[in-house]
Amino acid sequence: IALAELWIRARYRVPANALDAAGIGVLYATLYWMHVSGIVPLEVSFPAMLVVTAAAVWLATRHDSKLIAVLGLLGGFVTAYLLPPSGSNALFTFLLALNIGIAWITIRKGWWLLNSLAVIATAIYEWRWVMQSIDVGHLALGAAIFVVFAISGTVPLWYRRAEACPPRHRWIAIAAAHLPLLFAVFVAANVNYGPQYKILFAFLLIVDAGLLAIV
């Protein structure tokens, strides 16, 4: 990033943007790997990833570069897939940092493609985790995860008028708001989760309230 900003950008804009994006990706990978390896706790790695996210947003908006935003921020999703799993808390905290940055840059620049890619990638991670790792003990965590990421996927529509969003990206954002309902159906259909009905109906109340607010 320093090389791109101090020496290359004055003469070569596109290579400088690519270097910025690569630098952001390396920082995400390094911080995530340090936490997975036990070198730093989550209390250190998560704020650090938020700083990296802020840097990515600042660079992308300053240079008006979708390349930095797409390769830098969404490169973090690839990092989470390639590195060894470290538990749901670390993975979804990492994804939350990415989604915060993507929502913010969508609000600032109106880059709806970035928000749509984030919604799709996050949904893949969510359902991969549900199918492989969720159990009764993680049900409340799963409900919280689906609520938080539904908010992050739809919040740009609140700050920028929905009419300004291209129809195909608007439908993806709307789908993000309804993913929690699909999770609720999945939970209700599993007899093992029957005793956890308090979690299910509290979750449904929150989701219904959110959808009512959207309407």
MIDOSE-1310 file (N, C-alpha, C; in nm, 2 decimals, decimal comma, always signed):
residues 215
iala	+0,08/-0,12/+0,00/+0,00/+0,00/+0,00/+0,09/+0,12/+0,00; +0,19/+0,12/+0,08/+0,28/+0,24/+0,09/+0,35/+0,26/-0,05; +0,39/+0,15/-0,11/+0,46/+0,15/-0,24/+0,36/+0,21/-0,34; +0,24/+0,17/-0,34/+0,14/+0,22/-0,44/+0,11/+0,37/-0,42
elwi	+0,10/+0,41/-0,29/+0,06/+0,55/-0,26/+0,17/+0,65/-0,28; +0,29/+0,61/-0,24/+0,40/+0,70/-0,24/+0,48/+0,71/-0,37; +0,49/+0,60/-0,45/+0,57/+0,60/-0,56/+0,50/+0,57/-0,70; +0,41/+0,49/-0,70/+0,35/+0,44/-0,82/+0,23/+0,52/-0,87
rary	+0,15/+0,56/-0,78/+0,02/+0,62/-0,82/+0,03/+0,75/-0,91; +0,14/+0,83/-0,89/+0,15/+0,95/-0,97/+0,16/+0,92/-1,12; +0,21/+0,80/-1,15/+0,23/+0,77/-1,29/+0,14/+0,66/-1,35; +0,11/+0,56/-1,26/+0,04/+0,44/-1,30/-0,08/+0,42/-1,21
rvpa	-0,20/+0,46/-1,25/-0,31/+0,46/-1,16/-0,36/+0,32/-1,14; -0,38/+0,24/-1,25/-0,44/+0,11/-1,24/-0,35/+0,01/-1,16; -0,22/+0,00/-1,19/-0,13/-0,08/-1,11/-0,13/-0,04/-0,96; -0,14/+0,09/-0,93/-0,15/+0,14/-0,79/-0,27/+0,09/-0,72
nald	-0,39/+0,09/-0,79/-0,51/+0,04/-0,73/-0,50/-0,11/-0,71; -0,44/-0,18/-0,80/-0,42/-0,33/-0,78/-0,33/-0,36/-0,66; -0,22/-0,28/-0,64/-0,14/-0,30/-0,53/-0,21/-0,27/-0,40; -0,29/-0,16/-0,40/-0,37/-0,13/-0,28/-0,46/-0,25/-0,24
aagi	-0,53/-0,30/-0,34/-0,62/-0,41/-0,32/-0,54/-0,53/-0,27; -0,43/-0,56/-0,32/-0,35/-0,68/-0,28/-0,30/-0,65/-0,13; -0,26/-0,53/-0,10/-0,22/-0,50/+0,03/-0,33/-0,52/+0,14; -0,45/-0,48/+0,10/-0,57/-0,50/+0,19/-0,59/-0,65/+0,21
gvly	-0,59/-0,73/+0,10/-0,61/-0,87/+0,11/-0,50/-0,94/+0,20; -0,38/-0,89/+0,18/-0,27/-0,95/+0,27/-0,29/-0,92/+0,41; -0,33/-0,80/+0,44/-0,36/-0,76/+0,58/-0,47/-0,84/+0,64; -0,58/-0,86/+0,57/-0,69/-0,95/+0,62/-0,64/-1,09/+0,64
atly	-0,57/-1,15/+0,55/-0,52/-1,28/+0,56/-0,42/-1,30/+0,68; -0,34/-1,20/+0,70/-0,24/-1,20/+0,81/-0,31/-1,20/+0,95; -0,41/-1,11/+0,96/-0,48/-1,09/+1,09/-0,56/-1,22/+1,12; -0,63/-1,27/+1,02/-0,71/-1,39/+1,04/-0,62/-1,51/+1,08
wmhv	-0,51/-1,52/+1,00/-0,42/-1,63/+1,03/-0,36/-1,62/+1,17; -0,33/-1,50/+1,21/-0,27/-1,48/+1,35/-0,37/-1,52/+1,46; -0,50/-1,49/+1,43/-0,60/-1,54/+1,53/-0,62/-1,69/+1,53; -0,63/-1,74/+1,41/-0,65/-1,89/+1,39/-0,53/-1,96/+1,46
sgiv	-0,41/-1,91/+1,45/-0,29/-1,98/+1,50/-0,27/-1,95/+1,65; -0,36/-1,87/+1,71/-0,35/-1,84/+1,86/-0,25/-1,73/+1,89; -0,20/-1,66/+1,79/-0,10/-1,56/+1,82/-0,16/-1,44/+1,89; -0,28/-1,40/+1,84/-0,35/-1,28/+1,90/-0,49/-1,33/+1,93
plev	-0,55/-1,27/+2,04/-0,69/-1,31/+2,07/-0,79/-1,23/+1,98; -0,91/-1,27/+1,98/-1,02/-1,20/+1,90/-1,03/-1,06/+1,94; -1,01/-1,03/+2,07/-1,02/-0,89/+2,11/-0,92/-0,80/+2,05; -0,81/-0,85/+1,99/-0,71/-0,77/+1,92/-0,73/-0,78/+1,77
sfpa	-0,76/-0,90/+1,72/-0,77/-0,92/+1,58/-0,89/-0,85/+1,52; -1,01/-0,85/+1,59/-1,13/-0,78/+1,54/-1,11/-0,63/+1,52; -1,07/-0,56/+1,63/-1,04/-0,42/+1,60/-0,94/-0,39/+1,49; -0,84/-0,47/+1,48/-0,74/-0,45/+1,38/-0,80/-0,47/+1,24
mlvv	-0,89/-0,57/+1,23/-0,96/-0,59/+1,10/-1,06/-0,48/+1,07; -1,11/-0,42/+1,17/-1,20/-0,30/+1,15/-1,11/-0,18/+1,10; -0,99/-0,17/+1,15/-0,90/-0,07/+1,10/-0,86/-0,09/+0,95; -0,84/-0,22/+0,92/-0,81/-0,25/+0,78/-0,93/-0,22/+0,69
taaa	-1,05/-0,26/+0,74/-1,17/-0,23/+0,66/-1,18/-0,08/+0,64; -1,16/+0,00/+0,74/-1,17/+0,15/+0,73/-1,06/+0,20/+0,63; -0,95/+0,14/+0,63/-0,84/+0,18/+0,53/-0,89/+0,14/+0,39; -0,95/+0,03/+0,37/-1,00/-0,01/+0,24/-1,10/+0,08/+0,19
vwla	-1,20/+0,11/+0,28/-1,30/+0,21/+0,24/-1,25/+0,34/+0,21; -1,15/+0,39/+0,28/-1,09/+0,52/+0,26/-1,02/+0,52/+0,12; -0,94/+0,42/+0,10/-0,86/+0,41/-0,03/-0,96/+0,40/-0,15; -1,06/+0,32/-0,14/-1,15/+0,30/-0,25/-1,23/+0,43/-0,28
trhd	-1,28/+0,50/-0,17/-1,35/+0,63/-0,20/-1,26/+0,74/-0,24; -1,14/+0,74/-0,19/-1,05/+0,85/-0,22/-1,01/+0,84/-0,37; -0,99/+0,72/-0,42/-0,94/+0,70/-0,55/-1,06/+0,66/-0,65; -1,18/+0,66/-0,59/-1,30/+0,62/-0,67/-1,27/+0,49/-0,75
skli	-1,22/+0,39/-0,67/-1,18/+0,27/-0,74/-1,26/+0,15/-0,69; -1,34/+0,09/-0,78/-1,41/-0,03/-0,75/-1,32/-0,15/-0,74; -1,20/-0,14/-0,81/-1,11/-0,25/-0,81/-1,05/-0,27/-0,66; -1,02/-0,16/-0,60/-0,98/-0,17/-0,46/-1,08/-0,23/-0,37
avlg	-1,21/-0,18/-0,39/-1,32/-0,23/-0,31/-1,34/-0,38/-0,33; -1,35/-0,42/-0,45/-1,39/-0,56/-0,48/-1,28/-0,65/-0,45; -1,15/-0,62/-0,49/-1,04/-0,72/-0,47/-1,00/-0,71/-0,32; -1,01/-0,59/-0,26/-0,96/-0,58/-0,12/-1,06/-0,64/-0,02
llgg	-1,19/-0,59/-0,02/-1,29/-0,63/+0,07/-1,34/-0,77/+0,05; -1,37/-0,80/-0,08/-1,42/-0,94/-0,11/-1,31/-1,04/-0,11; -1,19/-1,00/-0,12/-1,08/-1,09/-0,10/-1,07/-1,15/+0,04; -1,13/-1,07/+0,13/-1,14/-1,13/+0,27/-1,23/-1,25/+0,28
fvta	-1,33/-1,26/+0,19/-1,42/-1,38/+0,19/-1,34/-1,50/+0,15; -1,25/-1,48/+0,05/-1,17/-1,59/+0,00/-1,07/-1,63/+0,11; -1,02/-1,54/+0,19/-0,93/-1,57/+0,30/-1,00/-1,66/+0,40; -1,12/-1,62/+0,44/-1,19/-1,70/+0,54/-1,22/-1,84/+0,49
yllp	-1,23/-1,86/+0,35/-1,26/-1,99/+0,30/-1,13/-2,08/+0,29; -1,02/-2,02/+0,26/-0,89/-2,09/+0,24/-0,82/-2,13/+0,37; -0,83/-2,04/+0,47/-0,76/-2,07/+0,59/-0,83/-2,17/+0,68; -0,76/-2,24/+0,77/-0,82/-2,34/+0,85/-0,94/-2,28/+0,93
psgs	-1,05/-2,36/+0,95/-1,16/-2,31/+1,04/-1,11/-2,29/+1,18; -1,17/-2,19/+1,24/-1,13/-2,15/+1,38/-1,25/-2,14/+1,47; -1,36/-2,19/+1,43/-1,48/-2,18/+1,51/-1,57/-2,07/+1,46; -1,70/-2,08/+1,49/-1,80/-1,98/+1,43/-1,78/-1,84/+1,48
nalf	-1,73/-1,82/+1,61/-1,72/-1,69/+1,66/-1,62/-1,61/+1,58; -1,50/-1,67/+1,56/-1,40/-1,60/+1,48/-1,44/-1,58/+1,34; -1,50/-1,68/+1,27/-1,53/-1,67/+1,13/-1,63/-1,56/+1,11; -1,74/-1,56/+1,19/-1,85/-1,46/+1,17/-1,81/-1,32/+1,22
tfll	-1,72/-1,31/+1,32/-1,67/-1,18/+1,36/-1,59/-1,12/+1,24; -1,51/-1,20/+1,18/-1,43/-1,16/+1,06/-1,52/-1,12/+0,95; -1,63/-1,20/+0,92/-1,72/-1,16/+0,81/-1,80/-1,03/+0,85; -1,82/-1,01/+0,98/-1,89/-0,89/+1,02/-1,81/-0,77/+0,99
alni	-1,68/-0,77/+1,01/-1,59/-0,66/+0,98/-1,60/-0,63/+0,83; -1,60/-0,74/+0,75/-1,61/-0,72/+0,60/-1,74/-0,65/+0,56; -1,85/-0,70/+0,62/-1,98/-0,65/+0,58/-2,00/-0,51/+0,63; -1,95/-0,47/+0,74/-1,96/-0,33/+0,78/-1,89/-0,24/+0,68
giaw	-1,77/-0,28/+0,63/-1,70/-0,20/+0,53/-1,78/-0,19/+0,40; -1,83/-0,30/+0,36/-1,90/-0,31/+0,23/-2,03/-0,23/+0,24; -2,11/-0,24/+0,35/-2,23/-0,16/+0,37/-2,20/-0,01/+0,36; -2,09/+0,03/+0,43/-2,05/+0,17/+0,44/-2,01/+0,22/+0,30
itir	-1,93/+0,15/+0,23/-1,89/+0,19/+0,09/-2,01/+0,19/+0,00; -2,10/+0,10/+0,01/-2,22/+0,11/-0,07/-2,30/+0,23/-0,04; -2,31/+0,27/+0,08/-2,39/+0,39/+0,12/-2,32/+0,51/+0,06; -2,18/+0,52/+0,07/-2,11/+0,63/+0,02/-2,11/+0,65/-0,13
kgww	-2,08/+0,53/-0,20/-2,06/+0,54/-0,34/-2,17/+0,48/-0,43; -2,27/+0,41/-0,37/-2,37/+0,35/-0,44/-2,33/+0,24/-0,53; -2,22/+0,17/-0,49/-2,17/+0,05/-0,56/-2,25/-0,07/-0,52; -2,37/-0,09/-0,58/-2,46/-0,20/-0,54/-2,41/-0,34/-0,57
llns	-2,32/-0,35/-0,67/-2,27/-0,48/-0,71/-2,19/-0,53/-0,59; -2,11/-0,45/-0,52/-2,03/-0,49/-0,41/-2,12/-0,54/-0,30; -2,23/-0,47/-0,27/-2,32/-0,52/-0,17/-2,39/-0,65/-0,20; -2,42/-0,67/-0,33/-2,49/-0,79/-0,37/-2,39/-0,91/-0,36
lavi	-2,26/-0,89/-0,40/-2,16/-1,00/-0,39/-2,14/-1,03/-0,24; -2,15/-0,93/-0,15/-2,13/-0,96/-0,01/-2,25/-1,04/+0,05; -2,37/-1,00/+0,01/-2,49/-1,07/+0,05/-2,48/-1,22/+0,01; -2,44/-1,25/-0,12/-2,44/-1,38/-0,17/-2,33/-1,46/-0,10
atai	-2,21/-1,40/-0,08/-2,10/-1,47/-0,02/-2,13/-1,50/+0,13; -2,19/-1,41/+0,20/-2,22/-1,43/+0,34/-2,33/-1,54/+0,35; -2,43/-1,54/+0,27/-2,53/-1,64/+0,27/-2,47/-1,78/+0,25; -2,37/-1,79/+0,17/-2,30/-1,92/+0,15/-2,24/-1,97/+0,27
yewr	-2,16/-1,87/+0,34/-2,10/-1,91/+0,47/-2,20/-1,95/+0,57; -2,31/-1,87/+0,58/-2,41/-1,90/+0,68/-2,46/-2,04/+0,67; -2,51/-2,07/+0,55/-2,57/-2,20/+0,53/-2,47/-2,32/+0,53; -2,35/-2,29/+0,49/-2,24/-2,39/+0,51/-2,23/-2,43/+0,65
wvmq	-2,22/-2,32/+0,74/-2,21/-2,35/+0,88/-2,33/-2,42/+0,94; -2,45/-2,37/+0,90/-2,57/-2,44/+0,95/-2,58/-2,59/+0,91; -2,54/-2,62/+0,79/-2,55/-2,76/+0,75/-2,44/-2,85/+0,81; -2,33/-2,79/+0,85/-2,21/-2,87/+0,90/-2,19/-2,86/+1,05
sidv	-2,23/-2,75/+1,11/-2,18/-2,73/+1,25/-2,29/-2,70/+1,35; -2,41/-2,65/+1,31/-2,50/-2,60/+1,41/-2,56/-2,72/+1,49; -2,58/-2,70/+1,62/-2,65/-2,79/+1,71/-2,74/-2,71/+1,80; -2,80/-2,78/+1,90/-2,89/-2,71/+1,99/-2,81/-2,60/+2,07
ghla	-2,69/-2,63/+2,11/-2,61/-2,53/+2,18/-2,58/-2,41/+2,10; -2,58/-2,41/+1,97/-2,54/-2,30/+1,89/-2,67/-2,23/+1,83; -2,79/-2,27/+1,87/-2,91/-2,22/+1,80/-2,92/-2,07/+1,82; -2,90/-2,02/+1,95/-2,91/-1,88/+1,97/-2,81/-1,80/+1,89
lgaa	-2,69/-1,86/+1,88/-2,58/-1,79/+1,81/-2,63/-1,78/+1,66; -2,68/-1,89/+1,61/-2,73/-1,89/+1,47/-2,83/-1,79/+1,44; -2,93/-1,78/+1,53/-3,03/-1,68/+1,52/-2,97/-1,54/+1,52; -2,88/-1,51/+1,61/-2,81/-1,38/+1,61/-2,74/-1,35/+1,48
ifvv	-2,67/-1,45/+1,43/-2,59/-1,43/+1,31/-2,68/-1,40/+1,19; -2,79/-1,47/+1,18/-2,88/-1,44/+1,06/-2,95/-1,30/+1,08; -2,98/-1,25/+1,20/-3,03/-1,12/+1,22/-2,93/-1,01/+1,18; -2,81/-1,03/+1,23/-2,71/-0,92/+1,21/-2,67/-0,91/+1,07
fais	-2,66/-1,02/+1,00/-2,62/-1,01/+0,86/-2,73/-0,97/+0,77; -2,86/-1,00/+0,81/-2,97/-0,95/+0,73/-2,97/-0,79/+0,74; -2,94/-0,74/+0,86/-2,93/-0,59/+0,88/-2,82/-0,53/+0,79; -2,70/-0,59/+0,79/-2,59/-0,54/+0,72/-2,62/-0,55/+0,57
gtvp	-2,69/-0,65/+0,52/-2,72/-0,66/+0,38/-2,83/-0,56/+0,33; -2,91/-0,51/+0,42/-3,02/-0,43/+0,37/-3,01/-0,28/+0,42; -2,92/-0,25/+0,51/-2,90/-0,12/+0,56/-2,87/-0,01/+0,45; -2,80/-0,05/+0,34/-2,78/+0,05/+0,24/-2,91/+0,10/+0,18
lwyr	-3,01/+0,02/+0,17/-3,14/+0,06/+0,12/-3,20/+0,17/+0,20; -3,17/+0,18/+0,33/-3,23/+0,28/+0,42/-3,16/+0,41/+0,40; -3,03/+0,41/+0,37/-2,96/+0,54/+0,35/-2,96/+0,59/+0,21; -2,98/+0,50/+0,12/-2,99/+0,55/-0,02/-3,13/+0,50/-0,07
raea	-3,21/+0,58/-0,13/-3,34/+0,54/-0,17/-3,34/+0,41/-0,25; -3,44/+0,32/-0,22/-3,44/+0,19/-0,29/-3,46/+0,21/-0,44; -3,52/+0,32/-0,48/-3,55/+0,34/-0,62/-3,41/+0,37/-0,69; -3,31/+0,41/-0,62/-3,18/+0,44/-0,68/-3,10/+0,31/-0,70
cppr	-3,15/+0,20/-0,64/-3,08/+0,07/-0,65/-3,13/+0,00/-0,78; -3,04/-0,05/-0,87/-3,09/-0,13/-0,98/-3,17/-0,25/-0,94; -3,28/-0,28/-1,02/-3,37/-0,38/-0,97/-3,30/-0,52/-0,93; -3,21/-0,56/-1,01/-3,15/-0,69/-0,98/-3,08/-0,69/-0,84
hrwi	-3,01/-0,58/-0,81/-2,94/-0,57/-0,68/-3,04/-0,54/-0,57; -3,15/-0,47/-0,60/-3,25/-0,45/-0,50/-3,32/-0,58/-0,45; -3,34/-0,67/-0,55/-3,40/-0,80/-0,51/-3,30/-0,89/-0,43; -3,17/-0,87/-0,45/-3,07/-0,94/-0,37/-3,07/-0,89/-0,23
aiaa	-3,08/-0,76/-0,21/-3,09/-0,70/-0,08/-3,22/-0,74/-0,01; -3,33/-0,75/-0,08/-3,46/-0,79/-0,03/-3,45/-0,94/+0,02; -3,38/-1,02/-0,06/-3,36/-1,16/-0,03/-3,28/-1,17/+0,10; -3,18/-1,08/+0,12/-3,10/-1,08/+0,25/-3,19/-1,06/+0,37
ahlp	-3,30/-0,98/+0,35/-3,39/-0,95/+0,46/-3,47/-1,07/+0,49; -3,49/-1,16/+0,40/-3,58/-1,28/+0,42/-3,50/-1,41/+0,45; -3,37/-1,40/+0,44/-3,29/-1,52/+0,48/-3,32/-1,57/+0,62; -3,34/-1,48/+0,72/-3,37/-1,53/+0,85/-3,50/-1,61/+0,86
llfa	-3,60/-1,58/+0,77/-3,72/-1,66/+0,77/-3,69/-1,80/+0,72; -3,60/-1,82/+0,63/-3,57/-1,95/+0,58/-3,50/-2,03/+0,69; -3,41/-1,96/+0,77/-3,35/-2,02/+0,88/-3,45/-2,07/+0,99; -3,56/-1,98/+1,01/-3,66/-2,02/+1,10/-3,74/-2,14/+1,06
vfva	-3,76/-2,15/+0,93/-3,83/-2,27/+0,88/-3,74/-2,40/+0,90; -3,61/-2,38/+0,87/-3,52/-2,49/+0,89/-3,52/-2,54/+1,04; -3,52/-2,44/+1,13/-3,52/-2,48/+1,27/-3,66/-2,55/+1,31; -3,77/-2,49/+1,27/-3,90/-2,54/+1,30/-3,92/-2,68/+1,25
anvn	-3,85/-2,71/+1,13/-3,87/-2,85/+1,07/-3,79/-2,95/+1,14; -3,70/-2,91/+1,23/-3,61/-3,01/+1,29/-3,66/-3,04/+1,43; -3,70/-3,17/+1,46/-3,77/-3,20/+1,59/-3,67/-3,19/+1,70; -3,54/-3,19/+1,68/-3,44/-3,18/+1,78/-3,44/-3,04/+1,85
ygpq	-3,49/-2,95/+1,77/-3,49/-2,81/+1,83/-3,63/-2,77/+1,89; -3,72/-2,87/+1,90/-3,85/-2,84/+1,96/-3,84/-2,78/+2,10; -3,76/-2,83/+2,19/-3,75/-2,77/+2,32/-3,70/-2,62/+2,32; -3,64/-2,58/+2,21/-3,59/-2,44/+2,21/-3,69/-2,34/+2,14
ykil	-3,82/-2,37/+2,17/-3,92/-2,29/+2,10/-3,91/-2,14/+2,14; -3,86/-2,11/+2,26/-3,85/-1,97/+2,31/-3,75/-1,90/+2,22; -3,64/-1,96/+2,19/-3,54/-1,90/+2,10/-3,61/-1,87/+1,96; -3,68/-1,97/+1,91/-3,74/-1,96/+1,78/-3,84/-1,85/+1,77
fafl	-3,93/-1,84/+1,87/-4,03/-1,74/+1,86/-3,98/-1,60/+1,89; -3,88/-1,59/+1,98/-3,81/-1,46/+2,00/-3,74/-1,41/+1,87; -3,68/-1,51/+1,80/-3,61/-1,48/+1,67/-3,72/-1,43/+1,57; -3,83/-1,50/+1,56/-3,93/-1,47/+1,47/-3,99/-1,33/+1,50
livd	-4,00/-1,30/+1,62/-4,05/-1,16/+1,66/-3,96/-1,05/+1,61; -3,83/-1,07/+1,63/-3,73/-0,98/+1,58/-3,74/-0,96/+1,43; -3,74/-1,08/+1,36/-3,75/-1,08/+1,21/-3,87/-1,01/+1,16; -3,99/-1,04/+1,22/-4,11/-0,98/+1,18/-4,12/-0,83/+1,20
agll	-4,06/-0,79/+1,31/-4,05/-0,65/+1,34/-3,97/-0,58/+1,24; -3,86/-0,64/+1,20/-3,77/-0,58/+1,10/-3,84/-0,57/+0,96; -3,91/-0,68/+0,92/-3,98/-0,68/+0,79/-4,10/-0,57/+0,80; -4,16/-0,56/+0,91/-4,27/-0,46/+0,93/-4,21/-0,32/+0,91
aiv	-4,09/-0,30/+0,97/-4,03/-0,17/+0,95/-3,99/-0,14/+0,81; -3,95/-0,24/+0,73/-3,92/-0,22/+0,59/-4,05/-0,18/+0,51; -4,16/-0,26/+0,54/-4,28/-0,23/+0,47/-4,33/-0,08/+0,51
